[in-house]
Amino acid sequence: MRKIVAAAFLMVALLFGGPWLMVKDAEPEETEKPARLSADAEQTKDTPKAQSKTQKKTAKTTADEQVTLRVWNGKKTVEMTMAEYLPGVVRGEMPASFEPEALAAQAVAERTYIYYQMAGGRKDNHPDADICMDHTCCNAWVSEKQARKNWGKNADAYEKKIRQAVQSTDGKVMLYDGAPILAVFHSSSAGVTAGSGDVWVSDLPYLTSVKSPETADNVPNYYSVNTFSADEFRTAFLASHPEAELSGSPENWIGGISRSGSDRVETAEIGGVSVSGTELREIFSLRSTCFTVEVSGGEITFHVTGYGHGVGMSQYGANELASEGKSWQDILHWYYTDVTIADYAG
């Protein structure tokens, strides 16, 4: 395993620095249409009134209510407790129709992810805030008002499930060596998740490759196809790599493809240029790096399985495990290797 030292900090910069950010590769059910479950969905800015640090608390104050966050909502910095902020993130990141235990696992992953980011210090995008509502930077966030519009007749039941997922896991986070982990997740895997080193800069001991139970039977758009004419392919690739040689027959443009242990494309030779599978995914807007390439009749076709970077918890896999009777603790231990689930005071 590659050493985990300064490279881990470089990985954080790569993870949180760009709009490609698919550490949160979620996908909505078509009937729900949450505000951010994919990179191009609409982001809401509807924020509840902030709770002051000096607000009087009752004897029944929960752990999440005791934590005050400074949140950039896109216009200004407001104060919200973790108990106020976290339901909005769960609404934005996982379909509320999912199993309760899957939603609870999502809540813990999100809470852990927030603490991990806070431990890394405030970002240039919001130097006066701990966290933000921009999915390309920190977290997707959907207000209850907006979510109810999205959910329609299911609004009461769905909001109850979201609230229960947060409250039933109050204060719980995933720790490794006593610190919050980088609790990344994605929408669906092609039978197996990726280790962090397969996708990013270094291997993290709690982000290893594991089997994941989702299939085309329980994941919408599990298989997808992206087809490009030769001219479209050439134009898109040369925009990123003008040095590539893409003349002659398209059958000769694509050379050797190497794959990781989770069957994702690590590198490919395109017009004499070696590129990563992650970059190809970005250039051609593929749903994942688990793909094959077919060149025929002057067209280049990508056959893609799953959605997301593939690291950490698969959301559809988590939902399938929950439907099989697994608890939220079981789900988290399934996808995050050797972590401890415990209360965390920051």
Secondary structure by P-SEA (a helix, b strand, c coil): cccccaaaaaaaaaaccccccccccccccccccccccccccccccccccccccccccccccccccccccccccccbbbbbcccccaaaaaaacccccccaaaaaaaaaaaaaaaaaaaaaccccccccccccccccccbbbbcaaaaaaaaccaaaaaaaaaaaaaaaaccbbbbccccccccccccccccbbbccccccccccccccbbbbccccccccccbbbbbbcaaaaaaaaaaccccccccccccccccbbbbcccccccccccccccccaaaaaaaaccccccccccccccbbbbbcccccccccccaaaaaaaaaacccaaaaaaacccccccccccc
